[in-house]
Every structure is written in C-alpha cells, then in structure tokens.
Amino acid sequence: MGVEEFLQQVLEAARSHAWIKRTDIQRGRQRVKIRLWINDTFVDVYFNAERQIISYAYIEGEERLFGANNMHMGWHVHPFGQQEKHDPSELITIGEFLIALEKELRARGKISD
C-alpha cells in the first residue's frame, strides 16, 4: 500500500465520525502523519510505506492512553489505560480503531451524540 491510498482510507474513516473535528496532515514521499482532532485530544496516525509500518495512538494531555500498531512485534494493541501492555492482535484498520475508541470515549463521557 502507498501513502496516498493509506491517507484516503484514514480520511474516509474520519468522515464517518462526527466527533472528529479537524484533520492535520504532514505528508512525505514515503510517510504520512495524520492528526485527527477530537477536542483538546487527538488520534495520531502514522504510516511508513517503505516498511509498511502503521501506528494509531489516542493522546490525552501528553500521554498515549490507547493505541495499536504493527511495529517491532507484529500487530498489537495497547489497551485503554494500560498503554505499556502489548496485546497481540490481527491487523487493525483505522476504521476498527476509531470504532473501539468511540466506544471507550462514550463510556467515559468524553463524547456524546
């Protein structure tokens, strides 16, 4: 997968969630960083086309509270509030990550309808 295809997947998934307020993009030839702003919190998305590395991280303050990536050990999840833990998983799409995040944020009263 290339940078443009990945970027389009992220933007399409973000449009499906009204709680994502703004998107910032830093694009390089082989890499893209996307920040999906919620309010004062955000999701950082990173893709390296050359190495096929994908990373998603929900950030509150300056701390990752939830994440998933395929760096170093294959796909794994950093569970909400247990960011040091590495739970092995199958491939996680940005859409799946945002759905899981939405469920957690609604349960915590961080977003509402």
MDAnalysis code that builds the backbone (N, CA, C; Angstrom):
import MDAnalysis as mda
import numpy as np

u = mda.Universe.empty(339, n_residues=113, atom_resindex=np.repeat(np.arange(113), 3), trajectory=True)
u.add_TopologyAttr("name", ["N", "CA", "C"] * 113)
u.add_TopologyAttr("resid", np.arange(1, 114))
u.add_TopologyAttr("resname", ["MET", "GLY", "VAL", "GLU", "GLU", "PHE", "LEU", "GLN", "GLN", "VAL", "LEU", "GLU", "ALA", "ALA", "ARG", "SER", "HIS", "ALA", "TRP", "ILE", "LYS", "ARG", "THR", "ASP", "ILE", "GLN", "ARG", "GLY", "ARG", "GLN", "ARG", "VAL", "LYS", "ILE", "ARG", "LEU", "TRP", "ILE", "ASN", "ASP", "THR", "PHE", "VAL", "ASP", "VAL", "TYR", "PHE", "ASN", "ALA", "GLU", "ARG", "GLN", "ILE", "ILE", "SER", "TYR", "ALA", "TYR", "ILE", "GLU", "GLY", "GLU", "GLU", "ARG", "LEU", "PHE", "GLY", "ALA", "ASN", "ASN", "MET", "HIS", "MET", "GLY", "TRP", "HIS", "VAL", "HIS", "PRO", "PHE", "GLY", "GLN", "GLN", "GLU", "LYS", "HIS", "ASP", "PRO", "SER", "GLU", "LEU", "ILE", "THR", "ILE", "GLY", "GLU", "PHE", "LEU", "ILE", "ALA", "LEU", "GLU", "LYS", "GLU", "LEU", "ARG", "ALA", "ARG", "GLY", "LYS", "ILE", "SER", "ASP"])
u.atoms.positions = np.array([
    [0.846, -1.178, 0.000],
    [0.000, 0.000, 0.000],
    [0.887, 1.237, 0.000],
    [0.448, 2.256, -0.708],
    [1.187, 3.502, -0.779],
    [0.614, 4.576, 0.133],
    [1.323, 5.694, 0.226],
    [0.937, 6.804, 1.092],
    [-0.442, 7.337, 0.731],
    [-0.707, 7.559, -0.550],
    [-1.996, 8.155, -0.949],
    [-3.171, 7.246, -0.624],
    [-3.009, 5.948, -0.871],
    [-4.082, 5.003, -0.572],
    [-4.355, 4.963, 0.925],
    [-3.293, 4.915, 1.737],
    [-3.460, 4.909, 3.178],
    [-4.137, 6.193, 3.647],
    [-3.667, 7.326, 3.155],
    [-4.242, 8.612, 3.543],
    [-5.725, 8.657, 3.227],
    [-6.125, 8.186, 2.063],
    [-7.542, 8.182, 1.689],
    [-8.362, 7.296, 2.618],
    [-7.810, 6.155, 3.024],
    [-8.506, 5.274, 3.968],
    [-8.741, 5.981, 5.298],
    [-7.726, 6.693, 5.776],
    [-7.853, 7.399, 7.054],
    [-8.881, 8.516, 6.947],
    [-8.812, 9.306, 5.894],
    [-9.750, 10.420, 5.734],
    [-11.185, 9.928, 5.597],
    [-11.374, 8.841, 4.879],
    [-12.720, 8.267, 4.734],
    [-13.245, 7.782, 6.078],
    [-12.427, 7.093, 6.839],
    [-12.839, 6.610, 8.162],
    [-13.149, 7.787, 9.087],
    [-12.338, 8.835, 9.040],
    [-12.549, 10.002, 9.910],
    [-13.875, 10.696, 9.598],
    [-14.244, 10.746, 8.320],
    [-15.512, 11.385, 7.929],
    [-16.715, 10.657, 8.505],
    [-16.550, 9.407, 8.887],
    [-17.647, 8.609, 9.449],
    [-17.923, 8.927, 10.913],
    [-17.119, 9.790, 11.514],
    [-17.237, 10.078, 12.948],
    [-17.343, 11.585, 13.162],
    [-18.525, 12.051, 13.496],
    [-18.756, 13.483, 13.688],
    [-17.933, 14.056, 14.837],
    [-17.491, 13.219, 15.756],
    [-16.708, 13.700, 16.894],
    [-15.270, 14.042, 16.503],
    [-14.859, 13.677, 15.300],
    [-13.546, 14.117, 14.800],
    [-13.753, 15.485, 14.167],
    [-13.174, 16.502, 14.752],
    [-13.453, 17.899, 14.396],
    [-12.544, 18.467, 13.324],
    [-11.300, 17.985, 13.265],
    [-10.324, 18.581, 12.350],
    [-9.242, 17.550, 12.037],
    [-8.627, 17.707, 10.879],
    [-7.570, 16.804, 10.455],
    [-6.357, 17.611, 10.012],
    [-5.188, 17.266, 10.535],
    [-3.926, 17.861, 10.100],
    [-3.097, 16.762, 9.441],
    [-2.459, 17.093, 8.327],
    [-1.688, 16.104, 7.573],
    [-0.281, 16.609, 7.327],
    [0.709, 15.752, 7.599],
    [2.114, 16.000, 7.234],
    [2.508, 14.853, 6.309],
    [2.710, 15.177, 5.049],
    [2.952, 14.147, 4.048],
    [4.361, 14.230, 3.513],
    [5.001, 13.073, 3.428],
    [6.290, 12.949, 2.770],
    [6.140, 11.980, 1.610],
    [7.227, 11.693, 0.960],
    [7.166, 10.769, -0.180],
    [6.790, 9.355, 0.240],
    [7.385, 8.880, 1.326],
    [7.155, 7.505, 1.794],
    [6.440, 7.425, 3.146],
    [6.108, 8.587, 3.723],
    [5.497, 8.606, 5.059],
    [4.397, 9.641, 5.127],
    [3.447, 9.380, 6.032],
    [2.418, 10.372, 6.301],
    [2.070, 10.302, 7.789],
    [1.890, 11.481, 8.381],
    [1.419, 11.613, 9.758],
    [0.105, 12.379, 9.691],
    [-0.899, 11.848, 10.345],
    [-2.223, 12.455, 10.333],
    [-2.659, 12.626, 11.779],
    [-3.129, 13.804, 12.110],
    [-3.665, 14.056, 13.447],
    [-5.163, 14.304, 13.301],
    [-5.948, 13.478, 13.986],
    [-7.398, 13.601, 13.993],
    [-7.799, 14.233, 15.326],
    [-8.206, 15.499, 15.267],
    [-8.537, 16.245, 16.483],
    [-9.952, 15.917, 16.925],
    [-10.110, 15.675, 18.217],
    [-11.424, 15.395, 18.789],
    [-11.930, 16.658, 19.467],
    [-11.256, 17.178, 20.384],
    [-11.447, 18.491, 21.010],
    [-10.052, 18.924, 21.403],
    [-9.734, 18.754, 22.673],
    [-8.356, 19.014, 23.098],
    [-7.551, 17.710, 23.128],
    [-8.150, 16.641, 22.628],
    [-7.475, 15.351, 22.499],
    [-7.395, 14.999, 21.018],
    [-6.599, 13.992, 20.693],
    [-6.446, 13.655, 19.281],
    [-5.968, 12.224, 19.102],
    [-6.085, 11.763, 17.865],
    [-5.528, 10.483, 17.450],
    [-4.395, 10.796, 16.478],
    [-3.213, 10.283, 16.769],
    [-2.096, 10.377, 15.835],
    [-2.049, 9.087, 15.026],
    [-1.964, 9.239, 13.715],
    [-1.887, 8.108, 12.794],
    [-0.589, 8.267, 12.008],
    [0.175, 7.192, 11.909],
    [1.447, 7.222, 11.193],
    [1.507, 6.048, 10.232],
    [2.030, 6.312, 9.045],
    [2.227, 5.249, 8.055],
    [3.551, 5.452, 7.354],
    [4.340, 4.378, 7.281],
    [5.591, 4.359, 6.545],
    [5.417, 3.340, 5.424],
    [5.298, 3.822, 4.188],
    [5.035, 2.955, 3.041],
    [6.191, 2.014, 2.747],
    [7.394, 2.480, 2.954],
    [8.570, 1.677, 2.652],
    [8.640, 0.429, 3.532],
    [8.347, 0.597, 4.809],
    [8.424, -0.519, 5.761],
    [7.052, -1.088, 6.124],
    [5.978, -0.477, 5.572],
    [4.594, -0.893, 5.850],
    [4.298, -0.874, 7.355],
    [4.760, 0.192, 8.014],
    [4.504, 0.384, 9.443],
    [3.286, 1.283, 9.601],
    [2.390, 0.855, 10.484],
    [1.176, 1.613, 10.787],
    [1.074, 1.757, 12.301],
    [0.704, 2.952, 12.740],
    [0.546, 3.202, 14.170],
    [-0.635, 4.138, 14.399],
    [-1.457, 3.799, 15.396],
    [-2.566, 4.649, 15.835],
    [-2.380, 4.900, 17.326],
    [-2.539, 6.141, 17.768],
    [-2.397, 6.446, 19.189],
    [-3.387, 7.536, 19.586],
    [-4.208, 7.246, 20.595],
    [-5.106, 8.247, 21.168],
    [-4.334, 8.957, 22.271],
    [-4.253, 10.289, 22.156],
    [-3.458, 11.102, 23.084],
    [-4.369, 12.043, 23.862],
    [-4.203, 12.023, 25.184],
    [-4.886, 12.958, 26.085],
    [-3.800, 13.633, 26.891],
    [-3.780, 14.965, 26.890],
    [-2.663, 15.666, 27.508],
    [-1.435, 15.356, 26.666],
    [-0.427, 14.820, 27.265],
    [0.758, 14.408, 26.511],
    [0.978, 12.904, 26.639],
    [-0.095, 12.170, 26.949],
    [0.031, 10.753, 27.225],
    [-0.810, 9.909, 26.265],
    [-0.211, 8.842, 25.748],
    [-0.974, 7.878, 24.952],
    [-1.795, 7.040, 25.912],
    [-3.126, 7.050, 25.729],
    [-4.000, 6.256, 26.579],
    [-4.488, 4.989, 25.893],
    [-4.369, 4.936, 24.562],
    [-4.857, 3.791, 23.801],
    [-4.115, 3.787, 22.483],
    [-3.727, 2.618, 22.021],
    [-3.012, 2.583, 20.756],
    [-2.996, 1.205, 20.137],
    [-2.563, 1.171, 18.895],
    [-2.373, -0.081, 18.166],
    [-1.338, 0.184, 17.091],
    [-0.486, -0.816, 16.840],
    [0.497, -0.668, 15.777],
    [1.080, -2.029, 15.412],
    [1.843, -2.024, 14.332],
    [2.493, -3.261, 13.892],
    [4.020, -3.142, 13.953],
    [4.516, -2.291, 14.816],
    [5.958, -2.105, 14.947],
    [6.573, -3.180, 15.844],
    [7.758, -3.611, 15.494],
    [8.624, -4.489, 16.284],
    [8.127, -5.923, 16.441],
    [6.868, -6.131, 16.806],
    [6.402, -7.476, 17.152],
    [5.144, -7.882, 16.399],
    [4.851, -7.247, 15.301],
    [3.595, -7.521, 14.606],
    [2.458, -6.752, 15.247],
    [1.255, -6.954, 14.751],
    [0.116, -6.190, 15.245],
    [-0.134, -6.465, 16.722],
    [-0.333, -5.381, 17.455],
    [-0.672, -5.468, 18.870],
    [-1.409, -4.206, 19.301],
    [-2.116, -4.330, 20.421],
    [-2.916, -3.238, 20.981],
    [-2.330, -2.847, 22.330],
    [-2.333, -1.545, 22.577],
    [-2.021, -1.003, 23.896],
    [-3.389, -0.635, 24.483],
    [-3.951, -1.492, 25.363],
    [-5.316, -1.271, 25.844],
    [-5.495, 0.081, 26.526],
    [-6.720, 0.570, 26.492],
    [-7.051, 1.862, 27.079],
    [-6.632, 1.881, 28.550],
    [-5.816, 2.834, 28.894],
    [-5.353, 2.992, 30.263],
    [-4.250, 2.027, 30.673],
    [-3.847, 1.135, 29.780],
    [-2.764, 0.180, 30.057],
    [-1.747, 0.255, 28.925],
    [-1.305, 1.461, 28.622],
    [-0.511, 1.721, 27.430],
    [0.820, 0.982, 27.371],
    [1.319, 0.487, 28.484],
    [2.582, -0.254, 28.469],
    [2.385, -1.714, 28.064],
    [1.138, -2.173, 28.091],
    [0.816, -3.554, 27.750],
    [0.799, -3.730, 26.230],
    [1.154, -4.919, 25.763],
    [1.171, -5.250, 24.340],
    [0.326, -6.505, 24.127],
    [-0.936, -6.347, 23.743],
    [-1.811, -7.487, 23.480],
    [-1.756, -7.824, 21.997],
    [-1.238, -9.003, 21.635],
    [-1.166, -9.381, 20.217],
    [-2.556, -9.354, 19.571],
    [-2.608, -8.986, 18.303],
    [-3.889, -8.928, 17.587],
    [-3.663, -9.176, 16.107],
    [-4.767, -9.325, 15.415],
    [-4.743, -9.349, 13.961],
    [-4.594, -7.912, 13.480],
    [-4.423, -7.734, 12.181],
    [-4.369, -6.399, 11.588],
    [-5.569, -5.572, 12.057],
    [-5.333, -4.317, 12.381],
    [-6.381, -3.395, 12.813],
    [-6.429, -2.249, 11.825],
    [-7.587, -2.030, 11.238],
    [-7.745, -0.911, 10.310],
    [-8.010, 0.363, 11.113],
    [-7.853, 1.504, 10.476],
    [-8.173, 2.769, 11.140],
    [-9.653, 2.806, 11.507],
    [-10.499, 2.249, 10.663],
    [-11.929, 2.207, 10.969],
    [-12.211, 1.425, 12.236],
    [-11.586, 0.270, 12.369],
    [-11.767, -0.551, 13.567],
    [-11.222, 0.158, 14.804],
    [-10.084, 0.807, 14.655],
    [-9.500, 1.533, 15.781],
    [-10.429, 2.654, 16.238],
    [-10.976, 3.417, 15.305],
    [-11.856, 4.532, 15.664],
    [-13.150, 4.045, 16.300],
    [-13.680, 2.923, 15.856],
    [-14.890, 2.363, 16.474],
    [-14.604, 1.959, 17.915],
    [-13.478, 1.285, 18.154],
    [-13.104, 0.897, 19.519],
    [-12.885, 2.130, 20.393],
    [-12.242, 3.144, 19.846],
    [-12.004, 4.381, 20.590],
    [-13.316, 5.066, 20.910],
    [-14.210, 5.145, 19.946],
    [-15.508, 5.792, 20.172],
    [-16.261, 5.112, 21.308],
    [-16.280, 3.802, 21.315],
    [-16.964, 3.057, 22.379],
    [-16.389, 3.431, 23.745],
    [-15.083, 3.470, 23.851],
    [-14.424, 3.810, 25.111],
    [-14.689, 5.260, 25.509],
    [-14.595, 6.181, 24.560],
    [-14.815, 7.601, 24.880],
    [-16.259, 7.871, 25.283],
    [-17.205, 7.197, 24.647],
    [-18.623, 7.351, 25.056],
    [-18.825, 6.817, 26.466],
    [-18.241, 5.663, 26.768],
    [-18.369, 5.076, 28.110],
    [-17.782, 5.999, 29.183],
    [-16.758, 6.747, 28.823],
    [-16.102, 7.654, 29.763],
    [-16.696, 9.069, 29.740],
    [-17.733, 9.285, 28.928],
    [-18.378, 10.587, 28.861],
    [-17.549, 11.650, 28.153],
    [-16.576, 11.232, 27.330],
    [-15.719, 12.187, 26.632],
    [-16.355, 12.698, 25.340],
    [-17.258, 11.902, 24.748],
    [-18.014, 12.332, 23.584],
    [-19.463, 11.891, 23.762],
    [-20.370, 12.570, 23.105],
    [-21.784, 12.212, 23.166],
    [-22.420, 12.498, 21.813],
    [-23.656, 12.104, 21.677],
    [-24.357, 12.314, 20.391],
    [-24.644, 13.732, 20.087],
])
